[in-house]
Amino acid sequence: MYLAYLGGIVTAVLALLAAVDPAWAAEAQEIPEWRQWWDLAWKILNFLVLAFLIVKMAKQPLKDFISNQRQAISEQLAEMEERKKEALAEQEKIVQMTAGLAKELEEYENALAETAAKERETMLEDAESESQLIMERATVWADQALVKAKQELAAEMLELAAEMAAETIQKDINDQDRQHLFDHFNQGLKESATV
C-alpha cells in the first residue's frame, strides 16, 4: 500500500523534472524578461501542485508509517524495560546468592577448622594412648625378659654349681667314702621297704 503511494509520488516528481528541463535549455538562449517571470510562476505553481499532491497522497501513509514506527519503538522500549527489570532482578538474586555463598563459605571454613582441630585432638589422644600401650607392652616384655634371664642365669648357676660339686666330690671322695655312702643308701632302702 505504501509502495503504491510512493510510486505515484516518484512518478509525479519525474514528470515535473521533465517539464522543467526544456525551460532550463531555453534559458541558455536569450529569453525576454516577462518570459522568465512567467516560467518562474509556472515552476512555483508546479512545485505547489506537486507539494499538494505529495502531501495529499503521502500524508496518511506517512502518518501511518510514523505511527507504526512509534508504536514498534515504544513496544521495543517496553520490552527492553521489562528485560532490564528481569536482568536487575536476576542480578539481585546473584548478589544475594553470592553474599549467601560468602557466608556459607565462611561457615564451612569455620566448621572445617573445628573438625580439623577435633581430629587433631583425637589423633593426639590416640597417639598418646598408643604410646602408653607400647610402653606398657615394652615394660611387660622387659619384665618377662628379666625373669627369663634370671631363670636362665639361675639354671646356669645350678648347672655350674652341680658341675663344680661333681668335680669336688670326684676329687675329694675316695673308695672308702663311696663304700660308706653306698652302704648308707642301701640301709635307707631297707628301712623304707620295711615301713
C-alpha positions as CSV (number, residue, x, y, z in Angstrom):
1,M,0.0,0.0,0.0
2,Y,2.8,2.4,1.0
3,L,4.8,1.4,-2.1
4,A,1.9,2.3,-4.4
5,Y,1.7,5.8,-2.9
6,L,5.4,6.3,-3.0
7,G,5.5,5.1,-6.6
8,G,2.9,7.7,-7.5
9,I,4.9,10.4,-5.8
10,V,8.1,9.4,-7.6
11,T,6.3,9.4,-11.0
12,A,4.9,12.9,-10.3
13,V,8.4,14.3,-9.4
14,L,9.9,12.8,-12.5
15,A,7.1,14.3,-14.7
16,L,7.8,17.7,-13.1
17,L,11.5,17.5,-13.8
18,A,10.8,16.5,-17.4
19,A,8.6,19.6,-17.8
20,V,11.2,21.9,-16.2
21,D,14.2,20.6,-18.2
22,P,13.1,22.3,-21.5
23,A,12.8,25.6,-19.6
24,W,16.4,25.3,-18.5
25,A,17.5,24.6,-22.0
26,A,15.6,27.8,-23.2
27,E,17.5,29.9,-20.6
28,A,20.7,29.3,-22.5
29,Q,19.2,31.3,-25.3
30,E,18.2,34.9,-24.9
31,I,14.7,34.9,-23.3
32,P,12.6,38.0,-22.7
33,E,12.2,39.1,-19.1
34,W,8.5,38.6,-18.9
35,R,9.0,35.0,-20.1
36,Q,11.4,34.4,-17.3
37,W,8.9,35.6,-14.8
38,W,6.2,33.6,-16.5
39,D,8.3,30.4,-16.3
40,L,9.2,31.1,-12.7
41,A,5.5,31.4,-11.9
42,W,4.8,28.1,-13.6
43,K,7.6,26.5,-11.7
44,I,6.3,27.8,-8.5
45,L,2.8,26.6,-9.4
46,N,4.1,23.2,-10.5
47,F,6.0,22.9,-7.2
48,L,3.0,23.8,-5.2
49,V,0.8,21.4,-7.1
50,L,3.5,18.7,-6.6
51,A,3.8,19.5,-2.9
52,F,0.0,19.4,-2.6
53,L,-0.2,16.0,-4.3
54,I,2.7,14.7,-2.2
55,V,1.0,15.9,1.0
56,K,-2.4,14.7,-0.2
57,M,-1.2,11.2,-1.3
58,A,1.6,10.6,1.2
59,K,0.2,12.3,4.3
60,Q,-1.8,9.3,5.6
61,P,0.7,6.6,4.7
62,L,3.5,8.7,6.2
63,K,1.4,9.3,9.3
64,D,0.6,5.5,9.4
65,F,4.3,4.7,8.9
66,I,5.4,7.1,11.6
67,S,2.7,5.9,13.9
68,N,3.6,2.3,13.3
69,Q,7.3,3.0,13.8
70,R,6.5,4.9,17.0
71,Q,4.3,2.0,18.3
72,A,7.0,-0.5,17.4
73,I,9.7,1.5,19.1
74,S,7.5,2.0,22.2
75,E,6.9,-1.7,22.3
76,Q,10.6,-2.4,21.9
77,L,11.3,0.1,24.7
78,A,8.7,-1.5,26.9
79,E,10.2,-5.0,26.1
80,M,13.7,-3.6,26.8
81,E,12.5,-2.1,30.0
82,E,10.9,-5.4,31.0
83,R,14.2,-7.2,30.2
84,K,16.1,-4.6,32.2
85,K,13.8,-5.3,35.2
86,E,14.3,-9.0,34.8
87,A,18.1,-8.5,34.4
88,L,18.2,-6.3,37.6
89,A,16.1,-8.9,39.4
90,E,18.5,-11.7,38.2
91,Q,21.5,-9.5,39.2
92,E,19.9,-9.0,42.7
93,K,19.4,-12.8,43.0
94,I,23.0,-13.4,42.0
95,V,24.2,-10.7,44.5
96,Q,22.1,-12.4,47.2
97,M,23.4,-15.8,46.3
98,T,26.9,-14.5,46.2
99,A,26.5,-12.9,49.6
100,G,24.9,-16.2,50.8
101,L,27.8,-18.1,49.3
102,A,30.4,-16.0,51.0
103,K,28.6,-16.5,54.3
104,E,28.3,-20.3,53.6
105,L,31.9,-20.4,52.6
106,E,32.9,-18.7,55.9
107,E,30.7,-21.1,57.9
108,Y,32.2,-24.1,56.0
109,E,35.7,-22.9,56.7
110,N,34.9,-22.5,60.4
111,A,33.3,-25.9,60.5
112,L,36.3,-27.4,58.7
113,A,38.7,-25.7,61.1
114,E,36.7,-27.0,64.1
115,T,36.6,-30.5,62.6
116,A,40.3,-30.4,61.9
117,A,41.0,-29.3,65.5
118,K,38.9,-32.1,66.9
119,E,40.5,-34.6,64.5
120,R,43.9,-33.4,65.6
121,E,43.0,-33.7,69.3
122,T,41.6,-37.2,68.6
123,M,44.7,-38.2,66.8
124,L,46.9,-36.8,69.7
125,E,44.8,-38.7,72.2
126,D,45.0,-41.9,70.1
127,A,48.8,-41.4,69.7
128,E,49.2,-40.9,73.5
129,S,47.1,-44.0,74.3
130,E,49.0,-46.0,71.7
131,S,52.4,-44.8,73.1
132,Q,51.2,-45.7,76.7
133,L,50.2,-49.2,75.4
134,I,53.5,-49.6,73.7
135,M,55.3,-48.5,76.9
136,E,53.2,-51.0,78.9
137,R,54.0,-53.7,76.4
138,A,57.7,-52.8,76.5
139,T,57.6,-52.9,80.3
140,V,55.9,-56.3,80.3
141,W,58.3,-57.6,77.7
142,A,61.3,-56.2,79.7
143,D,59.9,-57.8,82.9
144,Q,59.4,-61.1,81.1
145,A,62.9,-60.9,79.6
146,L,64.3,-60.1,83.0
147,V,62.5,-63.1,84.6
148,K,63.6,-65.3,81.8
149,A,67.2,-64.0,82.1
150,K,67.1,-64.6,85.8
151,Q,65.7,-68.1,85.3
152,E,68.4,-68.9,82.7
153,L,71.1,-67.4,85.0
154,A,69.8,-69.5,87.9
155,A,69.7,-72.6,85.7
156,E,73.3,-71.9,84.5
157,M,74.4,-71.2,88.1
158,L,72.8,-74.5,89.3
159,E,74.3,-76.4,86.4
160,L,77.7,-74.8,87.1
161,A,77.3,-75.5,90.9
162,A,76.4,-79.1,90.1
163,E,79.4,-79.4,87.9
164,M,81.6,-77.9,90.5
165,A,80.1,-80.1,93.2
166,A,80.6,-83.1,91.0
167,E,84.2,-82.2,90.3
168,T,84.8,-81.6,94.0
169,I,83.1,-84.8,95.0
170,Q,85.1,-86.8,92.5
171,K,88.3,-85.3,93.7
172,D,87.6,-85.5,97.4
173,I,85.7,-88.8,97.7
174,N,87.8,-91.9,97.8
175,D,86.8,-95.5,97.5
176,Q,86.2,-95.9,101.3
177,D,83.8,-92.9,101.3
178,R,82.0,-94.3,98.3
179,Q,81.5,-97.6,100.0
180,H,80.2,-95.9,103.1
181,L,77.7,-93.9,101.0
182,F,76.6,-97.0,99.2
183,D,76.0,-98.8,102.5
184,H,74.1,-95.8,103.9
185,F,72.0,-95.7,100.7
186,N,71.2,-99.5,100.9
187,Q,70.3,-99.2,104.6
188,G,67.9,-96.4,103.8
189,L,66.2,-98.5,101.1
190,K,65.8,-101.4,103.6
191,E,64.3,-99.2,106.2
192,S,61.9,-97.7,103.7
193,A,60.9,-101.2,102.4
194,T,60.1,-102.4,105.9
195,V,58.0,-99.4,106.8
